Amino acid sequence: MNRSLEVLKALYKPYRYTIKGKATVLETTSGDFIIKEKSKNIGELYNYLVSRHFNNFPSLIDESRKDVNVYEYIEGINMPLNQKCEDLIDLVADLHNRTCYFKEVSEDTYKEIYENIKSNINYLKQYYNTKYDMYFTEVYMSPSHYLFMRNFSKVMASLDFCEQELDEWYKLVKDETKIRVSIIHNNLELDHYIKSDKDYFISWDKAKIDTPVLDFVNLYKKEYEKCNFEVVLARYMQAFPLLEYEKKLLFILIALPPEIKDGESEFESTKEMRKKMDYVFKTEYLIRPYYAREEE
């Protein structure tokens, strides 16, 4: 990328350039541009999206180079996080509505999904049980370990819920021969949504065709601390009604407790533990009303 960047700087003659993560912003007298490494055929993806009347992405200025693409640079406006997340999910639902279709699948497709999630559940059960056994023998627990032990039963309850729901999900889909798929952005977070003259998604490098629920799962796992996802989920399911097996899969995937990473200090470890326990409690609070409605 360094060589192409120097060539592009000579071509566009920027009066300033700024590194933003993995991208470089060129500010020039003829406009601002952003340069990113090329990882897939974005032009082909853009053409398909335009054919489906979805054009909420930055214009691709130059894709002729081997290693980088040049895009127009979009300057967003500041807005409250909850409002931004709600607008983002509206755009996600629009993307899914415009690109979804039913795809024929082999009889092993759903079985493979089932076995992959089941394997993940079993791994997490072993992972959390191992931590429990380690911490249980401590005479004086650290704050992070005490926080874990205090909430261990809640974590295991989440895993039991996922296991039970997974079995119910498989009963729904095991005889299906089709699956609903769409273009998914597959890299959703608040920083990848820009409100300007219109709504934009940036960072399409991970986009692919898959089950639409993965976009919500990825967004939730990244931004659950910042936004009111009760409203966000309701807006999404109203704009893009999920099939019963999709809704069940969504709840299973977000209910899976995350792994816990030790911090460099006990203070950081305790913050990390609190964050992960908050995830478990927030997720239960998010999905419980949908099961209460079913019971009614």
N, C-alpha and C positions, 0 to 999 in steps of 0.2 A: 504493500500500500504506500510506503514512503516515496517510492519513485513516482508512482502515479500522482501522489499528492503534490509533489514538486512541479510536475508537468501541468497539473490543473491550476496551481497557484500562478504559474507563468501565463496560463491561458486567461484566467479570470481576473488577474491582477487585484487581489483583495487588499484593502487598506487595513484589515484586521482579520485574523483567524483565531478560532477558539476550539480547544479540544473539549468535547462533551461525551464522556464515556468512551465508547468505541467509534464515535463519529467526530468529524471535523466540520465546523461551521466557517464558511468563507463569507465575509461581508465585503461587498463590492459596490461600486457606484451604479451598477446595472441590476442590483438585487442581491439577495442573500441566498446562499446555497449550502447544502449539507452533503458531505461525502461519507459514504459508508462502504465497508468491505462487502463484496458481492459473495453471497452464499447460495443463492438460488436464482431461478429465472423470474425475477419480480415483474418484468414486462409482460410475461405470459399470464401471470396471476392477475395483474391489473386489467389486462384485456378481457379476461373472463369476468371479472367483477363488473366492469363497465357494461358487458353484454347482459348482465343481470340487473342493470340500472342501479349499481352501487358504485359511487365514485368518491367515497370519503377517505381519501388518502392523498398524500403529497404528490404532486406531479413528478414523474421521472424525467429529468432533464437530459441525462446522458447515460445510456446503458451499453455503450459500444466498447467500453474498456474491459479488459480481461479480469481485473481484480477488484474494481470499485464501481459503484453507481453514484451518480450525482442527482440529488433531489432538490426541489424547491424547499426553502426553509420556511416553516410556519411558526409565527410568533403567536402564542396563545394568550388569552386573557385570564386574569386571576379570578377564582370563584370559590365559594365554600366547598369543602371536600364532599359533604353529603350530596350537594346539588350536582357536583361533578360526577360522582359515582352513579347517580340516577340517570344523568344524561348519557353517560358511558354505556350503561346497561340497555338503554333504549336503542342506541346505535348497534350494540351486539345483537339484540333481538331482530333489528332490521336486516343485518347481515345474514343471520340464520334464516329468516323468512325468505329472503331473496335467493338463497343458494341451496336450500335443502331439497332433498329428493330421497326416494327409497332405493336402496342398493341391494341387489341379491347377494346373499352370503351362503357359504357352505354350512353344513350341519355342525361343523366343529367350531365355528366362529364364536358363538355364545359360550360354548363349553370352555374355550380358551380364555375368554374374559373372566368367566367364573373361576377357573383354576388360578389365574393370575392374582385376582383379588383375594381369593381364599389363602393363597400362599403368603400374601402380604399380611393378612390378618394373623395367620399362625406365627409369622416372623415377629410381629409387634407384640403378640401375647408372650412369646418367649423373651423378647427384649425387655418388656416391662416386668415380667416375673423375675428375671435375672437381677434387675436393679432392686426389686423388692427384697430378694434374698440377701443381696449385698448390704443394703442399708439396715435391714432388720437386726443384724448382728452388732451394729454400732452401739456402744454404751452411751455416748454423747453425740447426737446427730447434729450435723451442720444445719443451718436454716433451710438450705435448698433441699437437703435430704428429708428433713422433717416435712417440708411442703409437699414433697413427692409422696411420702407415706400417708399423709393426711388425705390425699386425693386419689390414692391408688385404686380404691374401689370404684370411683367414678370413671376412671380410665378403662378399667376392665369391663365396666357396664357398657361403655361405648363400643368396645370391641365385641362384646356379646350381641349388642344391638346390630352391629354390622354383619356379623356372622348369620344371625337369624334372618335379617333382611336380604342378605345375599342368596340364601336358600329360597326365599319367597320370590326374589327377582328371577332366579333361574327357572322356577316353575312357570313363570309368565312367558319366558322367551325361548325355552328349549325346543319348541316345535316351530319357531318362527323361521322363515326363509328369507326375510328381508330385514334391513336395519335402516333407520333414518339417519342420514348423514348431511353435512353441509360444509362449506368452507368455515373453518374456525381460525381465528387469529392466533390462538395458541401461545400468546405471550402478553396477556392482558394485565395491565396494572394502571394506576392513575396517571403515571408519567407517560404512558403510551397513548393517552387520549388528549387531544388538543381542541379547545373551543376557540374558534376564530371567526372568519366570515361564514364558516359552516363547521360541522363536526368532522374531526379527522382522527383516524388511527394511524400511528406510525409503527415502525419496527415490525414489518410483516415477514421477517426472515424465517420464522418458525411456522408460518401458516401451512395448513394442510386440510385434507378432507377427512373428517372423523365425526363422531357423535357430538352434537352441539353442546351437551352438558359440560364437556371438558373446559369450555371457555369460562363458564361460571365457576367451576371448581378452581381453576388456576387463579382467577381474579379473587375469589374468596380467600384462598390460602395466603395470598400476598397482602391483601388489604383489610382483613377481618377486624383489625384493631382500629381502623380509621373511620369506618363508615357504618351507617345503620343498615345492615343487610336485611333486616326484616322488610323494609320498604323496597330495597333493591331486588330481592328475590320475588316479591309480589309483583313488582312492575315487569320483571322479566317473564314470569309465567303468564301474566295477562297478555303481554304483547306476543309471546311465542309459547302457546300452550304446549306443555310437555305431555307426551304419551305416558301412560301409567308406568311402564317399565323404565322410561327415561327419568321420571321423577324419583323412582326408587333407587336407580343407579346414582343419581345426583346426591341423594341423601347419604347413601353408603360411602361414597367417595369423600364427601366433606366431613363425615363423622369419624373417619379413621384418625386416631390421635397421632400427632406428629412425634418424631423422635426428638430426644433432648440432647443438646450439645453442652458440654461443660464449658464454662467461661474461664478466662485467665485468672480470675479471682473469685472468692466466694460471693462477693457482691454481684459480680456479673453472672455467676451460676444461678444465684437466687432470682435475679431478674429474668433469666432465660426460663427457669422453672415456672415462675409466675406467668410468663407469657404463654407457655405451652398449656398450662392448666386453664388459663383464661380461654384459650382456643376450645378446649373440651367443653367448658361451661357455656360459652357463647354459642357454640354449634348446637348443643342440646336445646338451648333457648330458641334458636332459629327454627329448628325443624319440628319441635314438639307440637306446635299448634296444628300442623298438617296431619298429624296422627290423631290428635284429639278430634278433628273434624271427621275423620274416617270412623272413629268409634261412635260418634253421634249418629 
